[in-house]
Amino acid sequence: MVMRWRLIRSPALSGAWNMAIDEAMLLAHAAGLTPPTFRLYSWSPPAVSLGLLQPADVVNEPVCRQLGIDLVRRPSGGGAVLHQHEVTYAVVADGRLCPDGSSVLATYRWLARGLMEGLKLLGIDATLPESLWETKTPSRSLSFCFVRLTGADLEVGGKKLGGSAQARRRFFLLQHGCIPLRLENEILARLFGSLHLDTFTSVELVAGRRVSPDEFAEALVRGFERALKVQFHEGELTEAELQAARLLMEGKYGTREWLLARKVAPNLREELNALFNR
């Protein structure tokens, strides 16, 4: 059976807006207002996203400011990521759609099929590690997402190529992730300190050529269609999602309180519940 999903191609936005939109999509889908959705987007300016539970000082914020790099905290876990030369994806779906069960591991691996199929269209044979929490190589900078290889990540030749993270509302999941098209290791070292550069890689290094963001995005779309038996229809954010994103931007992701201490505006939850009639 072919599932019908919404496909959203967003313009480049700030880190705070991207995270606000991702969470707004999750809330709208959990409220039964939207279909499963696949969103593709980029970041302007480039940004470092922190995992939900990470302390803010794992990245050098003064260097971020020097380099014009934004800093935001995600609603999902995992390590810090530099979003620079990439296309980021986000999926919101009911985990019970997964044929192997709705657990975190099952849904990670279900969605990974789409990612791997898309990479295959670019001539890249990516695989998943066997263990969910396996860490291939220790590092003094484990705060950086790409030095850790877990069962939720993609690898090529033992090196991490892509990382994903989830946030959940009951059975409903938001999974977003990135696969770097190319890397600037000097910038990574300035942001995160000494890194084991042999633990991660990029599309350019693996493919042996430049892959444009548009080519990469189209490969992911085709990969999800083939591997997950999805039929996409191009769509836009609904008015309710846009309103929720504005509330989340003002009361959460756009604030220092959220970035530094995971604190949100006191009335944010009530405003979101009222918006989605919960």
DODREN-684703 format. One line per 8 residues: number of its first residue (from 1); their letters; for each residue x, y, z of N, C-alpha, C. Coordinates in nm, 3 decimals, always signed. Layout:
NUM) A) X/Y/Z/X/Y/Z/X/Y/Z | ...;
END
This chain:
1) MVMRWRLI) +0.084/-0.119/+0.000/+0.000/+0.000/+0.000/+0.088/+0.125/+0.000 | +0.060/+0.217/-0.090/+0.136/+0.341/-0.101/+0.077/+0.445/-0.007 | +0.163/+0.504/+0.078/+0.119/+0.608/+0.169/+0.135/+0.746/+0.104 | +0.041/+0.833/+0.129/+0.046/+0.969/+0.075/+0.099/+1.063/+0.184 | +0.212/+1.126/+0.157/+0.276/+1.217/+0.251/+0.289/+1.356/+0.189 | +0.294/+1.454/+0.274/+0.319/+1.592/+0.231/+0.470/+1.617/+0.220 | +0.512/+1.686/+0.117/+0.651/+1.726/+0.097/+0.659/+1.877/+0.104 | +0.743/+1.929/+0.193/+0.763/+2.073/+0.207/+0.909/+2.105/+0.179;
9) RSPALSGA) +0.930/+2.198/+0.089/+1.065/+2.248/+0.060/+1.071/+2.390/+0.114 | +1.144/+2.407/+0.222/+1.149/+2.537/+0.288/+1.267/+2.619/+0.238 | +1.254/+2.752/+0.239/+1.371/+2.837/+0.211/+1.469/+2.831/+0.327 | +1.588/+2.882/+0.305/+1.689/+2.886/+0.412/+1.640/+2.979/+0.524 | +1.646/+2.929/+0.648/+1.598/+3.004/+0.763/+1.699/+2.995/+0.876 | +1.679/+3.077/+0.979/+1.767/+3.072/+1.095/+1.745/+2.942/+1.171 | +1.839/+2.908/+1.258/+1.826/+2.787/+1.338/+1.701/+2.787/+1.423 | +1.671/+2.901/+1.487/+1.555/+2.909/+1.574/+1.425/+2.887/+1.496;
17) WNMAIDEA) +1.415/+2.947/+1.379/+1.294/+2.927/+1.297/+1.283/+2.783/+1.250 | +1.394/+2.723/+1.211/+1.388/+2.584/+1.166/+1.340/+2.491/+1.276 | +1.390/+2.509/+1.397/+1.347/+2.423/+1.508/+1.201/+2.452/+1.546 | +1.160/+2.578/+1.541/+1.021/+2.612/+1.571/+0.926/+2.548/+1.471 | +0.963/+2.550/+1.344/+0.878/+2.489/+1.241/+0.871/+2.338/+1.260 | +0.985/+2.275/+1.287/+0.984/+2.130/+1.306/+0.891/+2.090/+1.420 | +0.900/+2.161/+1.534/+0.812/+2.125/+1.646/+0.666/+2.157/+1.615 | +0.642/+2.267/+1.545/+0.504/+2.300/+1.507/+0.444/+2.192/+1.419;
25) MLLAHAAG) +0.523/+2.137/+1.328/+0.473/+2.028/+1.243/+0.439/+1.906/+1.326 | +0.522/+1.875/+1.425/+0.495/+1.761/+1.512/+0.365/+1.780/+1.588 | +0.344/+1.897/+1.645/+0.222/+1.923/+1.723/+0.097/+1.917/+1.635 | +0.108/+1.971/+1.515/-0.008/+1.969/+1.424/-0.041/+1.827/+1.381 | +0.062/+1.747/+1.356/+0.036/+1.609/+1.314/-0.021/+1.527/+1.428 | +0.033/+1.547/+1.550/-0.019/+1.475/+1.667/-0.163/+1.512/+1.695 | -0.203/+1.634/+1.656/-0.341/+1.678/+1.675/-0.433/+1.630/+1.563 | -0.380/+1.557/+1.466/-0.462/+1.504/+1.357/-0.495/+1.604/+1.249;
33) LTPPTFRL) -0.419/+1.714/+1.240/-0.451/+1.821/+1.146/-0.374/+1.813/+1.015 | -0.271/+1.732/+1.011/-0.186/+1.726/+0.892/-0.146/+1.582/+0.865 | -0.110/+1.551/+0.741/-0.062/+1.416/+0.708/+0.084/+1.401/+0.749 | +0.138/+1.278/+0.743/+0.283/+1.263/+0.761/+0.357/+1.357/+0.666 | +0.465/+1.414/+0.711/+0.532/+1.521/+0.635/+0.682/+1.499/+0.630 | +0.738/+1.528/+0.515/+0.882/+1.525/+0.492/+0.922/+1.666/+0.452 | +1.006/+1.732/+0.533/+1.048/+1.869/+0.505/+1.198/+1.872/+0.478 | +1.236/+1.947/+0.375/+1.376/+1.967/+0.340/+1.408/+2.115/+0.357;
41) YSWSPPAV) +1.522/+2.144/+0.423/+1.552/+2.284/+0.448/+1.701/+2.306/+0.466 | +1.740/+2.432/+0.468/+1.879/+2.470/+0.494/+1.880/+2.584/+0.595 | +1.999/+2.632/+0.629/+2.019/+2.724/+0.742/+2.087/+2.851/+0.696 | +2.031/+2.964/+0.732/+2.092/+3.093/+0.701/+2.071/+3.187/+0.819 | +2.179/+3.223/+0.891/+2.320/+3.186/+0.866/+2.346/+3.041/+0.905 | +2.464/+2.986/+0.874/+2.499/+2.854/+0.926/+2.481/+2.852/+1.077 | +2.453/+2.734/+1.131/+2.423/+2.726/+1.274/+2.479/+2.599/+1.334 | +2.508/+2.606/+1.463/+2.534/+2.488/+1.544/+2.406/+2.460/+1.622;
49) SLGLLQPA) +2.356/+2.337/+1.610/+2.241/+2.297/+1.691/+2.289/+2.206/+1.802 | +2.248/+2.239/+1.925/+2.281/+2.158/+2.042/+2.172/+2.054/+2.064 | +2.211/+1.936/+2.111/+2.113/+1.838/+2.152/+2.034/+1.888/+2.272 | +1.916/+1.834/+2.291/+1.825/+1.883/+2.395/+1.891/+1.894/+2.531 | +1.970/+1.795/+2.571/+2.023/+1.790/+2.706/+2.167/+1.839/+2.719 | +2.226/+1.885/+2.610/+2.366/+1.928/+2.616/+2.381/+2.062/+2.686 | +2.488/+2.079/+2.766/+2.519/+2.213/+2.817/+2.561/+2.303/+2.702 | +2.529/+2.430/+2.712/+2.557/+2.522/+2.602/+2.705/+2.544/+2.580;
57) DVVNEPVC) +2.788/+2.518/+2.683/+2.930/+2.549/+2.670/+3.010/+2.439/+2.599 | +2.942/+2.339/+2.541/+3.016/+2.238/+2.464/+3.069/+2.295/+2.334 | +3.016/+2.410/+2.292/+3.064/+2.475/+2.171/+3.118/+2.612/+2.210 | +3.217/+2.660/+2.137/+3.278/+2.789/+2.165/+3.191/+2.900/+2.107 | +3.107/+2.960/+2.193/+3.013/+3.061/+2.143/+3.082/+3.186/+2.089 | +3.190/+3.238/+2.152/+3.259/+3.353/+2.091/+3.309/+3.324/+1.950 | +3.357/+3.201/+1.926/+3.401/+3.166/+1.791/+3.282/+3.163/+1.696 | +3.167/+3.113/+1.743/+3.045/+3.116/+1.662/+3.016/+3.259/+1.617;
65) RQLGIDLV) +3.020/+3.352/+1.711/+2.991/+3.492/+1.677/+3.094/+3.546/+1.578 | +3.220/+3.514/+1.599/+3.327/+3.558/+1.509/+3.303/+3.512/+1.367 | +3.259/+3.388/+1.354/+3.242/+3.327/+1.222/+3.103/+3.350/+1.163 | +3.016/+3.420/+1.236/+2.880/+3.443/+1.187/+2.795/+3.318/+1.190 | +2.821/+3.231/+1.288/+2.747/+3.105/+1.301/+2.647/+3.117/+1.414 | +2.523/+3.084/+1.385/+2.414/+3.090/+1.482/+2.426/+2.973/+1.581 | +2.353/+2.983/+1.692/+2.353/+2.877/+1.793/+2.210/+2.856/+1.839 | +2.164/+2.731/+1.837/+2.025/+2.699/+1.873/+2.024/+2.564/+1.944;
73) RRPSGGGA) +1.922/+2.543/+2.026/+1.903/+2.413/+2.092/+1.789/+2.340/+2.025 | +1.812/+2.213/+1.992/+1.708/+2.132/+1.927/+1.605/+2.081/+2.029 | +1.489/+2.035/+1.981/+1.396/+1.964/+2.069/+1.432/+1.816/+2.083 | +1.531/+1.771/+2.010/+1.571/+1.630/+2.009/+1.708/+1.615/+2.075 | +1.743/+1.492/+2.108/+1.868/+1.464/+2.176/+1.986/+1.457/+2.082 | +2.093/+1.393/+2.131/+2.212/+1.377/+2.050/+2.315/+1.486/+2.075 | +2.418/+1.485/+1.991/+2.528/+1.579/+2.005/+2.513/+1.702/+1.918 | +2.604/+1.796/+1.939/+2.602/+1.921/+1.863/+2.639/+1.897/+1.717;
81) VLHQHEVT) +2.577/+1.974/+1.628/+2.598/+1.959/+1.483/+2.621/+2.098/+1.423 | +2.718/+2.109/+1.335/+2.734/+2.230/+1.254/+2.655/+2.212/+1.125 | +2.556/+2.297/+1.105/+2.472/+2.293/+0.984/+2.524/+2.401/+0.890 | +2.599/+2.357/+0.791/+2.663/+2.453/+0.701/+2.642/+2.412/+0.555 | +2.717/+2.312/+0.510/+2.706/+2.269/+0.371/+2.620/+2.142/+0.368 | +2.490/+2.157/+0.373/+2.403/+2.041/+0.383/+2.260/+2.075/+0.345 | +2.181/+1.972/+0.325/+2.035/+1.981/+0.323/+1.987/+1.902/+0.443 | +1.910/+1.965/+0.530/+1.857/+1.897/+0.648/+1.719/+1.843/+0.615;
89) YAVVADGR) +1.685/+1.727/+0.670/+1.552/+1.673/+0.651/+1.481/+1.664/+0.786 | +1.349/+1.672/+0.784/+1.267/+1.647/+0.902/+1.148/+1.564/+0.860 | +1.116/+1.463/+0.940/+0.998/+1.379/+0.918/+0.909/+1.390/+1.041 | +0.781/+1.412/+1.021/+0.684/+1.392/+1.129/+0.587/+1.283/+1.082 | +0.566/+1.186/+1.169/+0.482/+1.072/+1.134/+0.436/+1.002/+1.261 | +0.333/+0.921/+1.247/+0.289/+0.832/+1.354/+0.382/+0.711/+1.352 | +0.452/+0.687/+1.462/+0.546/+0.576/+1.466/+0.480/+0.442/+1.438 | +0.349/+0.433/+1.457/+0.279/+0.307/+1.433/+0.268/+0.274/+1.286;
97) LCPDGSSV) +0.307/+0.368/+1.198/+0.314/+0.337/+1.056/+0.432/+0.245/+1.024 | +0.530/+0.244/+1.111/+0.650/+0.163/+1.087/+0.613/+0.015/+1.091 | +0.645/-0.062/+0.987/+0.607/-0.203/+0.984/+0.678/-0.289/+1.087 | +0.786/-0.239/+1.146/+0.862/-0.317/+1.244/+0.834/-0.274/+1.388 | +0.732/-0.192/+1.409/+0.699/-0.147/+1.543/+0.734/+0.000/+1.562 | +0.680/+0.059/+1.668/+0.692/+0.204/+1.685/+0.805/+0.245/+1.779 | +0.893/+0.152/+1.817/+1.003/+0.187/+1.906/+1.097/+0.286/+1.839 | +1.180/+0.350/+1.922/+1.277/+0.446/+1.868/+1.369/+0.378/+1.767;
105) LATYRWLA) +1.426/+0.262/+1.804/+1.518/+0.194/+1.714/+1.449/+0.152/+1.584 | +1.329/+0.095/+1.596/+1.258/+0.048/+1.476/+1.229/+0.164/+1.381 | +1.184/+0.277/+1.435/+1.150/+0.390/+1.348/+1.274/+0.456/+1.290 | +1.384/+0.463/+1.366/+1.510/+0.512/+1.310/+1.548/+0.430/+1.188 | +1.543/+0.299/+1.203/+1.590/+0.212/+1.095/+1.492/+0.209/+0.978 | +1.366/+0.228/+1.007/+1.265/+0.239/+0.900/+1.294/+0.361/+0.815 | +1.311/+0.477/+0.876/+1.337/+0.599/+0.800/+1.476/+0.596/+0.736 | +1.569/+0.524/+0.797/+1.703/+0.512/+0.738/+1.699/+0.444/+0.602;
113) RGLMEGLK) +1.599/+0.359/+0.580/+1.587/+0.295/+0.448/+1.573/+0.400/+0.338 | +1.493/+0.504/+0.366/+1.478/+0.611/+0.267/+1.607/+0.686/+0.244 | +1.679/+0.714/+0.354/+1.806/+0.785/+0.341/+1.907/+0.702/+0.262 | +1.916/+0.573/+0.294/+2.013/+0.487/+0.226/+1.980/+0.471/+0.078 | +1.851/+0.461/+0.047/+1.810/+0.449/-0.093/+1.843/+0.577/-0.169 | +1.821/+0.693/-0.104/+1.857/+0.819/-0.168/+2.006/+0.830/-0.193 | +2.087/+0.789/-0.098/+2.232/+0.792/-0.116/+2.276/+0.696/-0.226 | +2.206/+0.584/-0.235/+2.239/+0.487/-0.340/+2.222/+0.549/-0.478;
121) LLGIDATL) +2.122/+0.636/-0.492/+2.100/+0.704/-0.620/+2.216/+0.797/-0.655 | +2.293/+0.835/-0.554/+2.412/+0.919/-0.576/+2.539/+0.835/-0.585 | +2.523/+0.703/-0.585/+2.638/+0.614/-0.595/+2.706/+0.587/-0.463 | +2.635/+0.610/-0.351/+2.693/+0.592/-0.218/+2.623/+0.477/-0.147 | +2.700/+0.380/-0.103/+2.645/+0.262/-0.035/+2.664/+0.280/+0.115 | +2.562/+0.335/+0.182/+2.568/+0.359/+0.327/+2.499/+0.246/+0.400 | +2.543/+0.221/+0.523/+2.485/+0.114/+0.604/+2.457/+0.166/+0.744 | +2.389/+0.083/+0.825/+2.363/+0.113/+0.965/+2.450/+0.025/+1.053;
129) PESLWETK) +2.505/+0.078/+1.163/+2.577/-0.008/+1.258/+2.481/-0.109/+1.320 | +2.536/-0.217/+1.372/+2.453/-0.322/+1.428/+2.393/-0.283/+1.563 | +2.468/-0.210/+1.644/+2.424/-0.178/+1.779/+2.369/-0.036/+1.786 | +2.258/-0.018/+1.860/+2.196/+0.113/+1.869/+2.289/+0.215/+1.933 | +2.359/+0.178/+2.040/+2.437/+0.276/+2.115/+2.588/+0.258/+2.096 | +2.627/+0.183/+1.996/+2.769/+0.161/+1.972/+2.841/+0.294/+1.943 | +2.956/+0.314/+2.006/+3.042/+0.427/+1.976/+3.172/+0.371/+1.920 | +3.197/+0.397/+1.792/+3.308/+0.331/+1.725/+3.444/+0.378/+1.776;
137) TPSRSLSF) +3.462/+0.509/+1.794/+3.592/+0.561/+1.831/+3.578/+0.664/+1.941 | +3.645/+0.646/+2.055/+3.639/+0.747/+2.160/+3.701/+0.878/+2.111 | +3.659/+0.989/+2.168/+3.712/+1.118/+2.131/+3.709/+1.211/+2.249 | +3.801/+1.304/+2.251/+3.798/+1.406/+2.356/+3.687/+1.506/+2.331 | +3.624/+1.500/+2.216/+3.517/+1.595/+2.185/+3.389/+1.521/+2.149 | +3.342/+1.434/+2.239/+3.220/+1.359/+2.212/+3.096/+1.448/+2.207 | +3.111/+1.576/+2.244/+2.999/+1.668/+2.232/+2.961/+1.690/+2.086 | +3.056/+1.669/+1.994/+3.030/+1.686/+1.851/+2.967/+1.559/+1.797;
145) CFVRLTGA) +2.850/+1.574/+1.738/+2.769/+1.458/+1.698/+2.844/+1.359/+1.610 | +2.928/+1.409/+1.519/+2.982/+1.321/+1.416/+3.102/+1.239/+1.460 | +3.145/+1.253/+1.587/+3.249/+1.162/+1.633/+3.189/+1.040/+1.701 | +3.057/+1.032/+1.711/+2.991/+0.916/+1.772/+2.909/+0.845/+1.665 | +2.922/+0.716/+1.657/+2.849/+0.637/+1.559/+2.757/+0.541/+1.634 | +2.627/+0.563/+1.623/+2.529/+0.478/+1.691/+2.442/+0.410/+1.587 | +2.352/+0.326/+1.636/+2.263/+0.253/+1.546/+2.163/+0.341/+1.474 | +2.155/+0.468/+1.511/+2.066/+0.562/+1.445/+2.135/+0.637/+1.332;
153) DLEVGGKK) +2.263/+0.608/+1.309/+2.343/+0.684/+1.215/+2.379/+0.602/+1.091 | +2.422/+0.671/+0.989/+2.466/+0.606/+0.866/+2.618/+0.607/+0.860 | +2.675/+0.498/+0.809/+2.821/+0.492/+0.797/+2.860/+0.444/+0.657 | +2.978/+0.486/+0.616/+3.040/+0.439/+0.493/+3.185/+0.406/+0.525 | +3.221/+0.282/+0.508/+3.358/+0.240/+0.538/+3.397/+0.262/+0.683 | +3.302/+0.246/+0.774/+3.330/+0.264/+0.915/+3.331/+0.407/+0.963 | +3.306/+0.503/+0.873/+3.302/+0.645/+0.910/+3.158/+0.695/+0.909 | +3.127/+0.781/+1.004/+2.991/+0.835/+1.013/+2.966/+0.934/+0.899;
161) LGGSAQAR) +2.853/+0.915/+0.829/+2.815/+1.004/+0.721/+2.695/+1.090/+0.759 | +2.601/+1.033/+0.831/+2.480/+1.109/+0.864/+2.431/+1.077/+1.003 | +2.373/+1.178/+1.068/+2.317/+1.160/+1.201/+2.172/+1.201/+1.206 | +2.095/+1.137/+1.292/+1.954/+1.169/+1.309/+1.920/+1.172/+1.458 | +1.814/+1.244/+1.492/+1.768/+1.252/+1.630/+1.616/+1.264/+1.630 | +1.554/+1.219/+1.737/+1.408/+1.219/+1.746/+1.358/+1.297/+1.867 | +1.239/+1.354/+1.851/+1.157/+1.403/+1.962/+1.021/+1.336/+1.945 | +0.951/+1.311/+2.055/+0.827/+1.234/+2.050/+0.714/+1.300/+2.128;
169) RRFFLLQH) +0.595/+1.283/+2.077/+0.471/+1.316/+2.148/+0.383/+1.192/+2.138 | +0.382/+1.114/+2.244/+0.315/+0.983/+2.244/+0.372/+0.898/+2.130 | +0.287/+0.849/+2.040/+0.336/+0.766/+1.930/+0.394/+0.851/+1.816 | +0.373/+0.979/+1.820/+0.410/+1.065/+1.708/+0.555/+1.110/+1.722 | +0.627/+1.106/+1.612/+0.769/+1.137/+1.616/+0.804/+1.252/+1.522 | +0.902/+1.327/+1.566/+0.975/+1.419/+1.480/+1.116/+1.363/+1.471 | +1.158/+1.330/+1.351/+1.298/+1.292/+1.331/+1.359/+1.390/+1.234 | +1.468/+1.451/+1.275/+1.541/+1.535/+1.181/+1.687/+1.493/+1.183;
177) GCIPLRLE) +1.752/+1.518/+1.071/+1.890/+1.474/+1.059/+1.960/+1.544/+0.946 | +2.090/+1.522/+0.938/+2.169/+1.588/+0.835/+2.277/+1.494/+0.785 | +2.311/+1.513/+0.661/+2.421/+1.443/+0.596/+2.505/+1.551/+0.529 | +2.625/+1.582/+0.581/+2.702/+1.693/+0.525/+2.745/+1.666/+0.382 | +2.722/+1.765/+0.296/+2.769/+1.753/+0.158/+2.921/+1.770/+0.153 | +2.973/+1.860/+0.234/+3.118/+1.874/+0.250/+3.148/+1.930/+0.389 | +3.273/+1.920/+0.431/+3.312/+1.957/+0.565/+3.425/+2.059/+0.561 | +3.425/+2.149/+0.658/+3.537/+2.241/+0.677/+3.597/+2.209/+0.814;
185) NEILARLF) +3.697/+2.123/+0.813/+3.751/+2.069/+0.938/+3.816/+2.176/+1.026 | +3.872/+2.280/+0.966/+3.932/+2.387/+1.046/+3.826/+2.458/+1.129 | +3.710/+2.482/+1.070/+3.602/+2.547/+1.144/+3.552/+2.455/+1.254 | +3.537/+2.327/+1.225/+3.493/+2.231/+1.328/+3.590/+2.230/+1.445 | +3.720/+2.232/+1.417/+3.819/+2.230/+1.525/+3.811/+2.357/+1.609 | +3.785/+2.470/+1.546/+3.774/+2.595/+1.622/+3.649/+2.594/+1.711 | +3.544/+2.531/+1.664/+3.420/+2.528/+1.741/+3.422/+2.426/+1.853 | +3.479/+2.309/+1.826/+3.466/+2.195/+1.918/+3.597/+2.148/+1.978;
193) GSLHLDTF) +3.709/+2.204/+1.937/+3.837/+2.157/+1.987/+3.891/+2.043/+1.903 | +3.986/+1.970/+1.957/+4.051/+1.861/+1.885/+3.952/+1.751/+1.850 | +3.952/+1.708/+1.724/+3.860/+1.606/+1.676/+3.937/+1.492/+1.611 | +3.878/+1.373/+1.616/+3.931/+1.259/+1.540/+3.871/+1.267/+1.400 | +3.944/+1.324/+1.306/+3.890/+1.348/+1.172/+3.866/+1.220/+1.095 | +3.924/+1.108/+1.141/+3.905/+0.983/+1.069/+3.777/+0.910/+1.112 | +3.692/+0.973/+1.195/+3.570/+0.907/+1.239/+3.448/+0.948/+1.158 | +3.458/+1.053/+1.075/+3.341/+1.099/+1.001/+3.382/+1.143/+0.861;
201) TSVELVAG) +3.281/+1.155/+0.775/+3.308/+1.187/+0.635/+3.192/+1.269/+0.579 | +3.196/+1.294/+0.449/+3.094/+1.376/+0.384/+3.056/+1.314/+0.250 | +2.947/+1.362/+0.193/+2.903/+1.314/+0.062/+3.011/+1.338/-0.043 | +3.071/+1.456/-0.041/+3.174/+1.488/-0.140/+3.292/+1.392/-0.133 | +3.338/+1.361/-0.011/+3.452/+1.272/+0.003/+3.419/+1.130/-0.041 | +3.298/+1.084/-0.009/+3.260/+0.947/-0.043/+3.229/+0.934/-0.192 | +3.158/+1.032/-0.247/+3.119/+1.026/-0.389/+3.234/+1.063/-0.481 | +3.334/+1.136/-0.429/+3.446/+1.177/-0.512/+3.412/+1.290/-0.606;
209) RRVSPDEF) +3.306/+1.365/-0.573/+3.264/+1.478/-0.657/+3.174/+1.570/-0.576 | +3.155/+1.691/-0.627/+3.061/+1.783/-0.565/+2.918/+1.739/-0.597 | +2.834/+1.738/-0.496/+2.692/+1.711/-0.513/+2.618/+1.836/-0.469 | +2.537/+1.893/-0.556/+2.468/+2.017/-0.522/+2.354/+1.990/-0.424 | +2.313/+2.091/-0.349/+2.198/+2.072/-0.259/+2.073/+2.026/-0.332 | +2.049/+2.079/-0.451/+1.929/+2.038/-0.526/+1.935/+1.892/-0.567 | +2.052/+1.847/-0.614/+2.067/+1.706/-0.653/+2.048/+1.615/-0.533 | +2.106/+1.656/-0.421/+2.095/+1.575/-0.300/+1.950/+1.569/-0.252;
217) AEALVRGF) +1.881/+1.682/-0.251/+1.741/+1.684/-0.206/+1.654/+1.594/-0.292 | +1.673/+1.599/-0.423/+1.593/+1.516/-0.512/+1.622/+1.368/-0.489 | +1.747/+1.334/-0.463/+1.781/+1.194/-0.435/+1.711/+1.146/-0.308 | +1.705/+1.229/-0.205/+1.635/+1.189/-0.082/+1.486/+1.169/-0.107 | +1.425/+1.258/-0.183/+1.282/+1.244/-0.214/+1.257/+1.112/-0.286 | +1.336/+1.084/-0.390/+1.317/+0.958/-0.464/+1.347/+0.838/-0.375 | +1.447/+0.850/-0.288/+1.482/+0.739/-0.200/+1.369/+0.705/-0.105 | +1.306/+0.806/-0.046/+1.193/+0.780/+0.044/+1.075/+0.722/-0.032;
225) ERALKVQF) +1.050/+0.771/-0.151/+0.940/+0.717/-0.231/+0.960/+0.568/-0.257 | +1.080/+0.531/-0.294/+1.107/+0.391/-0.330/+1.110/+0.300/-0.207 | +1.185/+0.340/-0.105/+1.210/+0.251/+0.008/+1.091/+0.241/+0.103 | +1.019/+0.351/+0.122/+0.910/+0.352/+0.218/+0.773/+0.342/+0.152 | +0.772/+0.331/+0.018/+0.646/+0.324/-0.058/+0.557/+0.444/-0.024 | +0.618/+0.561/-0.043/+0.552/+0.688/-0.014/+0.525/+0.760/-0.145 | +0.409/+0.825/-0.153/+0.379/+0.914/-0.265/+0.371/+1.056/-0.209 | +0.463/+1.141/-0.252/+0.466/+1.277/-0.201/+0.375/+1.368/-0.281;
233) HEGELTEA) +0.313/+1.462/-0.211/+0.247/+1.574/-0.278/+0.303/+1.702/-0.220 | +0.343/+1.793/-0.307/+0.404/+1.918/-0.262/+0.302/+1.998/-0.183 | +0.344/+2.051/-0.071/+0.253/+2.127/+0.014/+0.324/+2.241/+0.083 | +0.248/+2.311/+0.166/+0.299/+2.422/+0.244/+0.259/+2.403/+0.390 | +0.319/+2.480/+0.477/+0.277/+2.481/+0.616/+0.136/+2.538/+0.626 | +0.056/+2.482/+0.715/-0.079/+2.534/+0.737/-0.073/+2.661/+0.823 | -0.184/+2.733/+0.828/-0.189/+2.852/+0.912/-0.167/+2.818/+1.059 | -0.223/+2.704/+1.102/-0.203/+2.662/+1.241/-0.055/+2.634/+1.269;
241) ELQAARLL) +0.013/+2.569/+1.176/+0.157/+2.541/+1.193/+0.237/+2.671/+1.198 | +0.202/+2.767/+1.112/+0.273/+2.894/+1.112/+0.251/+2.970/+1.243 | +0.128/+2.967/+1.293/+0.101/+3.032/+1.421/+0.178/+2.964/+1.535 | +0.178/+2.831/+1.534/+0.252/+2.758/+1.638/+0.401/+2.787/+1.628 | +0.455/+2.794/+1.507/+0.597/+2.824/+1.490/+0.630/+2.962/+1.545 | +0.541/+3.059/+1.523/+0.566/+3.193/+1.577/+0.567/+3.192/+1.730 | +0.471/+3.119/+1.790/+0.468/+3.107/+1.936/+0.596/+3.040/+1.988 | +0.639/+2.934/+1.920/+0.759/+2.862/+1.961/+0.885/+2.946/+1.941;
249) MEGKYGTR) +0.885/+3.028/+1.838/+0.999/+3.116/+1.814/+1.009/+3.220/+1.925 | +0.896/+3.281/+1.960/+0.895/+3.388/+2.060/+0.914/+3.337/+2.203 | +0.859/+3.219/+2.232/+0.860/+3.171/+2.369/+0.960/+3.061/+2.399 | +1.035/+3.018/+2.295/+1.125/+2.906/+2.317/+1.253/+2.921/+2.236 | +1.251/+2.884/+2.109/+1.376/+2.869/+2.034/+1.450/+2.999/+2.009 | +1.380/+3.111/+2.008/+1.445/+3.239/+1.984/+1.497/+3.306/+2.110 | +1.495/+3.236/+2.223/+1.531/+3.297/+2.350/+1.661/+3.241/+2.407 | +1.732/+3.325/+2.482/+1.852/+3.280/+2.552/+1.815/+3.181/+2.664;
257) EWLLARKV) +1.696/+3.199/+2.721/+1.654/+3.111/+2.830/+1.647/+2.966/+2.784 | +1.594/+2.945/+2.664/+1.588/+2.808/+2.611/+1.728/+2.759/+2.575 | +1.806/+2.843/+2.510/+1.940/+2.803/+2.467/+2.026/+2.762/+2.585 | +2.024/+2.840/+2.691/+2.116/+2.818/+2.802/+2.061/+2.723/+2.909 | +1.929/+2.725/+2.930/+1.874/+2.652/+3.045/+1.747/+2.573/+3.014 | +1.709/+2.562/+2.886/+1.589/+2.487/+2.846/+1.462/+2.540/+2.915 | +1.457/+2.670/+2.936/+1.339/+2.732/+2.995/+1.254/+2.796/+2.886 | +1.121/+2.781/+2.896/+1.031/+2.836/+2.796/+0.940/+2.938/+2.863;
265) APNLREEL) +0.871/+3.018/+2.781/+0.778/+3.118/+2.833/+0.670/+3.049/+2.916 | +0.630/+3.108/+3.029/+0.536/+3.042/+3.121/+0.404/+3.002/+3.058 | +0.357/+3.080/+2.962/+0.224/+3.052/+2.904/+0.232/+2.981/+2.770 | +0.352/+2.935/+2.731/+0.366/+2.877/+2.596/+0.281/+2.753/+2.579 | +0.285/+2.661/+2.674/+0.210/+2.536/+2.661/+0.060/+2.563/+2.648 | +0.008/+2.655/+2.728/-0.135/+2.686/+2.722/-0.173/+2.746/+2.587 | -0.087/+2.833/+2.533/-0.115/+2.893/+2.402/-0.115/+2.789/+2.292 | -0.021/+2.696/+2.298/-0.016/+2.591/+2.197/-0.135/+2.497/+2.210;
273) NALFNR) -0.170/+2.460/+2.333/-0.287/+2.375/+2.353/-0.414/+2.440/+2.301 | -0.428/+2.572/+2.324/-0.546/+2.643/+2.275/-0.549/+2.645/+2.121 | -0.431/+2.659/+2.063/-0.423/+2.663/+1.917/-0.468/+2.531/+1.855 | -0.433/+2.421/+1.919/-0.466/+2.290/+1.864/-0.586/+2.226/+1.935 | -0.659/+2.306/+2.013/-0.784/+2.263/+2.077/-0.765/+2.139/+2.163 | -0.660/+2.142/+2.246/-0.634/+2.026/+2.333/-0.662/+2.060/+2.478;
END
